């Protein structure tokens, strides 16, 4: 899932730059429930953070 999000954020034109607006996305939370960026933003600022080794061995 994270790889799909990174691919969407990076796109063909390159990485997002500071100040760019992230595209809307929906991903499952740690309990499998869908979470949508636009719905979170309606509640206030959002920080998107990746834990690249959280669910990988080693």
N, C-alpha and C positions, 0 to 999 in steps of 0.2 A: 504493500500500500504506500509506504513512504517513497519508494522508488517512483511510483506513478505520480505522486505529488511533486517530487523534485523535477521530474521530466516536464510536467505541466508548467511549473514555475520558471524553469530555465528556458523552455521552448526553443524554437529554431533561432530566435534572435539573440540568445545569450541570457545571462543571469539577470535577475532583477537588480536594480541599483537602489541605493539609499533614497528613500522618499517615494519609490514606485509603489503603486497599489497592487497588492497580491490578487490574483484571480480567485473567484469564489470556488470553494471545494467542499466536499463532504467526505469525511473519513470516520471509521469507527473509533470510539473511545476505548479505554482499557477494559470495559465491560461489554464491548461489541455494539453499543448503541451509536447510531449515526450522529455526528456533530458537523454542523455547517458553519463555515466562517462567517457568512453574512448574518446569520442569526446571533452568533456571538458578538459581532461588531455592533449590533443593535443595542446590546447591553453595555457597551463601553469598549475601551482599548483592548487589544488582543496581542499576546506574544506567542508566536509559533516557534517551538523549539523541537529539535530532532535529537533523539537519543540513538545514535547510529549503532551502538553495540548492546543496547538494552535487551534485545531478543535474539542475539546471535551467540554462538559458542566462542569461547576464547576471549 
